[in-house]
């Protein structure tokens, strides 16, 4: 009897899909959380921009104070020399010379303090930027190119602009939306789970 030969094959294909209310609500929750994160990033970026601009103006203000104290120091120096000259010709007492000398010393101290304030404000500006400051901050010069114009705003327009573009408000609204979706996700745990299955088999 000749030996028998058997050839067999088997094929199978299956598909299963289950979904529930919790799964569907998680998508909305994640989207709301992403929107809140984006709003936080936008708010942080605008806050950093505002801080840098404010510090930039602080440096310019400190430099202007240096110019003012220099003028005051020059006037105190001229007053001292005038008092000394008048004293030498007998038209001023020695007390006036001492007072002018004290005022000259105070003006010198004020000038040094103003110059030191410029250095401090520049270091704070580099700190706001998050970059290392040079060893000698005095080599850094700022160019004042800010236009000075009279604003023409009104309260209603400002409130409308704030409601439309304020990043902190957008972040709070996004967090509120995320909280609503989180509540839905928690409640959806009590909903039934649906499962769909499909299959094909062959031999």
C-alpha positions in Angstrom: 0.0 0.0 0.0 1.5 3.3 -0.9 2.0 5.8 1.9 -0.7 8.6 2.1 0.2 12.2 1.6 -1.7 15.0 3.6 -1.5 18.7 2.9 -3.3 21.1 5.2 -3.5 24.8 5.8 -5.4 27.1 8.1 -6.1 30.8 7.9 -7.6 33.1 10.5 -8.3 36.8 10.7 -9.7 38.6 13.7 -10.7 42.1 14.6 -11.7 43.4 18.0 -12.7 47.0 19.0 -14.0 48.2 22.3 -14.8 51.6 23.4 -16.5 53.3 26.4 -17.6 56.7 27.5 -14.4 57.0 29.5 -12.2 56.4 26.5 -14.1 59.0 24.5 -14.0 61.6 27.2 -10.2 61.1 27.7 -9.6 62.5 24.2 -11.4 65.8 25.1 -9.6 65.9 28.4 -6.2 65.6 26.8 -7.0 68.2 24.2 -8.1 70.6 26.9 -4.9 70.0 28.9 -2.8 70.6 25.8 -4.7 73.9 25.2 -4.0 74.9 28.8 -0.3 74.1 28.4 -0.1 76.1 25.2 -1.8 79.1 26.9 0.7 78.8 29.8 3.6 78.9 27.4 2.1 81.9 25.6 1.6 83.6 29.0 5.2 82.9 30.1 6.5 84.2 26.8 4.6 87.4 27.1 5.6 87.8 30.8 9.3 87.3 29.8 8.9 89.9 27.0 7.4 92.4 29.4 10.1 91.8 32.0 12.9 92.3 29.5 11.3 95.5 28.2 10.9 96.8 31.7 14.5 96.0 32.6 15.7 97.6 29.3 13.9 100.8 30.3 15.4 100.5 33.8 18.9 100.5 32.3 18.1 103.6 30.1 16.6 105.4 33.2 19.8 104.6 35.2 21.9 106.0 32.4 19.9 109.2 32.3 20.4 109.6 36.0 24.1 109.3 35.5 23.9 112.3 33.1 21.9 114.2 35.6 24.3 113.5 38.5 27.2 114.4 36.2 25.7 117.8 35.6 25.1 118.3 39.3 28.7 117.3 40.1 30.0 119.8 37.6 27.9 122.6 39.2 29.1 121.6 42.6 32.7 121.7 41.4 32.2 125.1 39.9 30.6 126.3 43.1 33.5 125.1 45.1 36.1 126.8 42.9 34.1 130.0 43.0 33.9 129.9 46.8 37.6 129.2 47.0 38.3 132.2 44.7 36.1 134.5 46.7 37.6 133.3 49.9 41.1 134.1 48.6 40.1 137.7 47.9 38.3 138.1 51.2 34.7 138.1 49.9 33.7 134.7 51.3 34.2 133.2 54.8 35.9 129.9 55.2 32.6 128.3 56.3 31.2 128.8 52.8 34.2 127.0 51.3 33.7 124.1 53.7 30.0 123.9 52.7 30.8 124.0 49.0 33.4 121.3 49.6 30.8 119.1 51.4 28.4 119.6 48.6 31.1 118.7 46.1 31.8 115.5 48.0 28.1 114.6 48.1 27.8 115.1 44.4 30.8 112.8 43.8 29.2 110.1 45.9 25.9 110.5 44.1 27.7 110.1 40.7 29.5 107.0 41.8 26.2 105.5 43.1 24.5 106.4 39.8 27.2 104.7 37.8 27.0 101.6 40.0 23.3 101.5 39.5 23.8 101.3 35.7 26.0 98.3 36.2 23.5 96.6 38.5 20.6 97.2 36.1 22.6 95.8 33.2 23.4 92.7 35.2 19.7 92.3 35.9 18.9 92.6 32.2 21.3 89.8 31.4 19.7 87.8 34.2 16.3 88.3 32.6 17.6 87.3 29.2 19.2 84.1 30.7 22.6 84.7 29.1 26.0 85.2 30.9 26.9 88.9 31.4 30.4 90.1 30.2 33.1 90.7 32.7 32.8 94.4 32.2 29.1 95.4 31.8 30.2 99.0 31.0 31.2 97.9 27.5 27.5 97.1 26.7 25.6 100.1 25.3 21.9 100.2 24.7 20.3 102.2 21.8 17.2 104.1 22.6 15.0 103.6 19.6 11.6 103.6 21.3 9.2 106.0 19.8 7.3 108.3 22.2 3.7 108.7 21.1 0.6 109.8 22.9 -1.7 106.7 23.4 -5.3 107.0 22.1 -6.9 104.2 24.1 -10.3 103.9 25.8 -11.4 101.5 28.5 -13.8 99.5 26.5 -11.3 98.8 23.7 -8.7 97.8 26.3 -11.1 95.4 28.0 -12.1 93.9 24.6 -8.4 93.4 23.7 -7.7 91.8 27.0 -10.6 89.3 26.8 -9.5 88.4 23.2 -5.8 88.1 23.6 -4.8 87.9 27.3 -2.8 84.6 27.7 -3.5 84.3 31.4 -7.3 84.5 30.8 -6.9 81.9 28.0 -5.0 79.6 30.3 -7.7 79.8 33.0 -10.4 79.1 30.4 -8.5 76.1 29.1 -8.1 74.8 32.6 -11.8 75.2 33.2 -12.4 73.2 30.0 -10.0 70.5 31.2 -11.8 70.4 34.5 -15.1 69.9 32.8 -13.7 67.1 30.6 -12.1 65.5 33.7 -15.5 65.5 35.4 -17.0 63.8 32.4 -14.2 61.2 32.3 -14.9 60.4 36.0 -18.6 60.1 35.4 -18.1 58.0 32.3 -16.5 55.2 34.3 -20.0 54.1 35.2 -21.1 53.9 31.6 -21.1 50.4 29.9 -18.3 49.3 27.6 -19.1 48.3 24.0 -17.0 45.7 22.2 -17.2 44.9 18.5 -15.6 41.8 17.1 -15.2 40.4 13.6 -13.4 37.3 12.5 -12.8 35.1 9.5 -11.3 31.6 9.4 -10.5 29.1 6.8 -9.1 25.5 6.6 
